[in-house]
Structures are given as C-alpha cells and as structure tokens.
Amino acid sequence: EPQRRLVRELILQGCNPRVEADTGSDDFINSLAEVNQLYLADQGIGPESCAVMAADMAQLSQLQDLNLSCNKIGASECLAISRALSGLTLLQGLCMAYNNIGPDGCRELAGALAGLKHIESLNLIGINMGPDGCSALAGAFSALVLLRNLHLSRNATGPAGCRSLAGALSRLTLLQSFSLAKNNIGPDGCKTVAEAVSQLTLLQCLDLHGNLIGNGGCIALSQALSELTMLVDLRLNDNSIGAGGCAALAGALSRLTKLENFDLVWSWSLDAPI
C-alpha cells in the first residue's frame, strides 16, 4: 500500500501495449488508484479495447490529467469513455485530439464534459467535429467556467460552427489560450468569433491561422484585438488578408504592448505594411 501511493503519473505513449478483455488489465489499472496523470496517447485504442479501458479508468478517482490522443476512438467508443469521465470529478486536463469522434461522439462527450467543473485545459483538435458537433458541445463549454486552454483546430467547423460556439466563448472569461485554426470559418465566421473573443480580456494566445478570413474578417478581428491587451501570441497566417485588413491590423497591433509573436506568413496580397 505505501508503494502504491507513490505512483502519481503513468505514461504509456507510443509503446503500443495490448489492451484486451482477457489480459487482466483491470487489475493493473485498479492497483494504481492514486494515479493523477494518465497518458495513453497513440496506443491504437479502438472498439475492442475501449470498453475495458473505460471501465478501468472509471476507478481512478484521483485522476487530474488524461491524454487519449491519436487513438482509434470513434463515436461508439465515446459512449463508454463519457460514462467513465462522468465520475472523474477532479479532472483538470483532457486531451482527445486526433480521434475520429465525429458529431455523434461529440454529443456523447458533451454530457460528460458539462459535469467536469474543474477542467482547465481541453484539447479537441482534429476530432471531425463539424458544425453539428460544435452545436452539441457548445452548451458543455459554457459550464466550464475554469477553462484556461481550449483547442478546437482542424474540425471543419465552418461559419455555422462559429455561431454555435460564440455564446459559450464569451462566458469563458478565464480563457488564456484559444485555437480555432484550419476550420474554414471564412470572413463571416471570423466576425462571429471576434465578437465573442473581445470579452476574453485575459487571453494570451489566439490562433486563427488557415481560415481564409480575408479583409472583412480581419477588420472585425482588429476591433476585438483592441480589447485583448494581454495578448502575447497571435497567429493569422494563411488567411488571404489584403491591404484593407492589414491597415486595420496595424492600428490594433499598436495597442498590444505585450505581443511577442505575430505570424502573418502565407497571407497572400500582403501589400500594406504592418
């Protein structure tokens, strides 16, 4: 028992252990009741192993940080995982990035997330969320009032997804880092996001690269940036911003005295100085 309590972190990233129903993995994980950090990234966890893993994981009542990124977790597996997450009330960090969860999986996940009141960091990059997944998760995001890091890049959210997210975003007043890159949000989506993030006065990192926001989106964003005086890192590269957008950005940037990193590369038609 004294030795068991010494285990606080278990990392099984990239080592591909076999997790099957008959291997006794439940005895192994249950013996680590004091673990507060569990990293199971890139394990090939899919339909055959997910139910067993989720049942074991539910016993880890002290868990604070969980990484299940880069596995084979789909919508059906999200049901078992969501049931386990509901009992992990101390969880502060959750990474489900690069799993093909899809909109149906997002609906399952939303129910569990809404009850995780201590979550500070949430990484859902590349889970094939889509506009419907955004709509399903938006209500859950609103409840995560301690959230400081939210990463939603590469999810094909589009402008419709931005409309769903906007209300939730404006309530996350402790947010310090937000990424929505590579989501094809366009000018209209950027305008919606800009209005929401203008309320996030503690924001330090904002990543909207690869969204084709154009001049219209850039002008709207520039107005919001004037409120984000804590911003340190701003990424707007690959966004087709022209002279009008650059001129608007120039005025906003002069107020961002803490800014250390500003990325605007691969923004075509860059014909106005910053």
N, C-alpha and C positions, 0 to 999 in steps of 0.2 A: 504493500500500500504506500509507504513513503516514496518508493521509487516511481510508482505510477504518477504521483502528483508532480514529479519533476518534469514530466512531458508537457510542454506548452505549445509546441509547434510541430506539425507533421507535414513534410513536403514530399510529394511523390510526383514531381513534374518531369514528364518525358521519359520515365523509366518503364512504362507500359507493364505494370503488374497485372496479372489476370484476376479479374473480379467476377466470380461465378457463384451461383446459388449454393453449390455444394462444397465450397472451399473453406468454409468456416470463417469467412471474412468478418462476420458479425462478432465473433469472439474477439477478433483482433481489434476492431474499432471500439467495441464496448469496453475493452480494457484500457482505453485511453480517454477516460471520462473527463479528465481535466484539460484536454486539448482546447486551446482557444484560437489557433490558426491552422486551417486545413487547406492545403494546396493540391488539387487533383487535376491540374491542367494537362491537356494533351495525353490522356490516358485511353482514348478510344472508348470511353463510356457511352454505351448506347442502350438499345432496348433490353438486351439480355442481362446486363449488369446494373442498370439504373435503379430498378426496384429494390434490389438487395442493398445497394449503396445508400439509397434514400432512407431505408428503414434503419440502417446502422447510424446514419448521420443524425437522425432524429434524436438519438440518445446523447448527443454531445451538447448538453445543456449550457456549457460554458463557452461555446463557440462564438468568437467575435469577428473572425475574418475567414471567408470561404471563397475559393477560386476554383471554378469548374469550367474555365475557358477552353476552347479548342478541342471539344469532345464531339460526340455524335448524338447530342441531346436534341430531340425534336419535340414537337407539340405533345405527343403522347407521353413522353418521359417527364414533361413539365408537371403533369398531374402529381406524380409520386414526389418529385422534388418540392413542389409547392406545399404539399402536406407536411413534409419534413421541415421546411422553412418556417411554417407557422408556429412551430414550437421553439425555434431558436431566437428567443426574445432578446438576447444580449447581442445579437449580430450587429456589427458596425460597418463591415465592408463585404460587398457581394460582387463577384465578377462572373458573368455568364457569357462573356464575349465569344464571338465566332462559334456559336452553335445555331443550327438551323431551326430555331424555335418557331418562327412564323407568327402570324396574328392569333391563331388558336392557342399556341403556347403562351403568348403574351397575356391572354385572358386568364389562363390558369395562374400565371405568375402574379398578376395584379392583385388577386385575392390575398395572397400570402404577403406581398410587399406592404400592403396597407396596414398590416398589424406589426410591422417591424419598426417601431418608433425610434430605435437608436441608430438606424442606418445613417452613416455619414458619407459613404462612398459607394456609388453604384455604377458598374461598367456593363453596359448592354450593347457594346459595339458589334456590328455585323451579325445580328440575330434575325435578319429578314423580317423586321417589324412591320414595315409598310404603314400606310395611313390608318388601317383598322387596328393594328397593334398599338399605334400611338394613342388612338382613342381609348382603347382598353386600359392602357397603363396610366393615362393622364390623371385619373382620379386617385390612383395609388400614390403617384408622385406628390400630389397636393398634401398628403398626410405625412410625408417625410420631412418634417419641419427642421430636422437637424442636418439635412443633407448639405454637404460641402463640395462634393465632387460628383458630377453627373455626365456620363459619356454615352452618347447616342449616335455616334458617327456610323456611316455605311449601313443605313437601314431603309433606304428608299422611302423616306417619309413623305417627300414632296410637300407642296404648299398646304395640302389638306391636313397632313400630319402636324404641321406647324400650328394650324388653327386649333387643333386639339390640345397641343402642348402649352399654348400661350398662357391660359389661365393658371395652370399648375406652376409654370415657371415663375410667374410674378409673385407667387406665395413663398417661394424658396429663398427667403431673404438672407440666409446664411451662406448661400452658394458662393464658392470661391473659384471653381473651375467648371466650365461647361463646354462640351464639344458636340457639334452637330454637322461635322464635315461630311462631304461626299453624300449628300442626301437629295440633291437636285431640287432644292427648295425654291430656286429662282427669285426674281425680284419681289413677287407677292409674298412668298414665304418669309423672305428676309424682313420685309416690312412688319409682318406679324411678330416675328421673333424679336425684332428691335424694340418694339413697344414693350414687350414683356421683360427683356433683359435690362431695360432702363431703370427698373425697380430694384435691380440687384447691385446695390451700391458697394458690396464687399467683393465683387467679382474681380479676380486677379488674372484669370486665364480664359480667353474666349477663342474658340477655334470654329470658324465657319468656312474653311477652305473647300474648294472644289464644288461650289454650289451655283455657279453662274448667276450670281445676284445682280450683275450689271450695274449701270449707273443708278437706276431707280432704287434698288435695294441698298446700294452703298450710301446714297443720300439719306435714306431713312435711318440706316445704321449710324451714320455720323451724328445725327441728332441724339441718339441714345448714348453714344460714346461720351458725350459731354458730361453725362451723369456718372460715368464709371471711372472715377478719379483714382481708384486703387489698382487699375489695370496694369499688369506687368508684361503680359504676353498676349499678342493679338495676331491671329493668323487668317489672312484673307486671300492667300494665293490661289491662282487658278479660278478666277471669278469673272473674267471678261469685264473688267472695270475700265472705263474710258476717262476722258478729260473731266466731265461733269462730276463723276464720282470721286476722282482724285482731288478735285478742288474742294469738295465737301469734306473729305477726309482730312485735308490739310488744316482746316480750321479746328476740327475736333482734336487732332493729334497735339496741337499746341497746348491743350489743357491737360494732357495725360503725362504729367511730370514724372510718374513712376515707371513709365513704359521702358522696358529693356529689350524686348524682342518684338519686331513688327515684320511680318512676312507678306510680301505682295508679289512675289515672283510668279511668272507664268500668267499674270493678268494682262491679257492682250490689250492693245490700243492704249498703252500706258504713255499718253502724250501730254501729261501735265505733271509738273514737279511736285514732290511731297516734301 
